[in-house]
Amino acid sequence: MELDKMLQYQKTDIVVYKLEREYQQSKERELLVRCKKAFEDKKNTLIGLSKELDNTLATINKLSETIDELVKSGSEWNGFDVNAVATEEELAKIEKEFAGYEAKVAELSKELTKAVKKEDEIAYENKRLHEEMEVLNNDFKHLNGLLKKKEADMLEKAKPHVKILKTLAPDIDKKLFEKYQELRKSRKMPAIVPYNDGCCGGCGMDISIEVGKKLVNPFDIAECTHCGRIVYKPKPKAE
């Protein structure tokens, strides 16, 4: 198969590929990705805080209702006349019941105070996260602007090469071109490599047994059984 056009295409495309990789691996893009991840992490934390706040508020309401009911049920102690108690045993029993009532109120009040404190802590954390997210959002906008400029620069540099690629593409075998694009997407560049001394010119593995018989004449092609690249038999060097 005639590979001249495909090899010309690849030679030009490698320039574009390198420009794209430079853009993808740029510091601006790396910082933007980090910024976006940090924002998403804080956003997820806020979602968790919101659920925790709902649970805390539910606990506060439940404790408040329980305390109110307990206080109402303890109204019988108001105006209690000790002198009206007939025996010491009866008085001791009443004192024990009252002590239990007080202990229960104290325990619930302690839990309520703890829940209210938790609500304040969540509110503080919520405010802190929103402030940090605002800073991250501003950083994101700034970095996104820088990255768009870098992308524009990259596209401008690639423009003349892309123009050449468009003129070469129609003359390339469709299946070969599709395979090339597949390899390019997998970052296996160059995608079409020479078959040298029985080895793949891409991964360097010996593939003579698997594809050697398919590569007899110059520009015969086969697929490397190790890396999947397209290997071709190069023309013999002129003496």
PyMOL commands that set and color helices and strands:
alter all, ss='L'
color gray80, all
select helices_A, chain A and resi 4-24+27-77+82-84+88-171+174-185+208-214
alter helices_A, ss='H'
color red, helices_A
select strands_A, chain A and resi 192-196+199-200+221-223+230-232
alter strands_A, ss='S'
color yellow, strands_A
deselect
rebuild
show_as cartoon
